[in-house]
Amino acid sequence: MRNIILILVILFSCEIVQAQPVSDVQAVYEMFEAQGMREQMNKIMLVMLQNQLTAVPELKEYQNELIQFYVKNISYDVLKKDLARIYLKHFTVAEIREITKFYRSAVGKKMKDVSASVLLEANELSRSRMEKAIPGFLQEMRKKGKVKL
């Protein structure tokens, strides 16, 4: 009896996740296609890998294995269902369809074509600024006695 009560408590205290209707998920997949999500994720994944190989040159001998690791764990095909769930959490199906409509327009197609590059350039800008700012930050922390390097 005690086990049954414990099971009931656990069941009622857990969030019950409902499956999304297939048509809703399909609407998100259509948006992903219109966005060029697969291509963008592949491009970003390759840049991440290249950055990792540049930062840690010893990994170059494992480049093929790293590519397989990335594909196995963070490729579009692996993340697609979870990404759809995330989009459906933040957007209604009607909004998803509007976004898809936008990405099928001329401006949306341009957005699709350049968004990965813009994101990568913005990331490089942030990395570059941080790289320049870190020595000053460390010097300030040394003055305050918080860094002993």
C-alpha positions, 0 to 999 in steps of 0.5 A: 500500500505504501508503494502505491501511495508513493507511486501516486505521489510521484505521478501527480507531482511530475509534469505530464508532457503531452505529445505535440500533434503531428501537424504542429510538428510538421509545421515547425519542420516546414519552417526549418526547411524554409529557414535552411536550418540544416545547412545553417547548423552544419555550417555553424557546427563546422566553424565550432569544430574549426575553432576547437581545432585552432584552440587545441591543435593537438586535437587535429589528429582526431578531426575525423572522430570529432566530426563523427562525434559532432554529427552523432550528438549535435547535428540537425537530424539529432536535434530536430525533434527537440528543436521543434518542441522548443519552438512550439513552446515559444510560438503558436502554430499560426506564428510558425506558419507566419515565420515560414511565410516570411522565410519563403519571401525574397527578404526571408530567403536573403535572411536565410542565406546570410544569417549563419554568417551574421551569427558567426561574425557576431560571435567572432566580434564578441570573442575578439573583444573579450580577448582584448578585454581579458588582460585588463580585467585580470589586471584589475582582479590582481589589484583587488587581490582576487587573482594570483597569477 
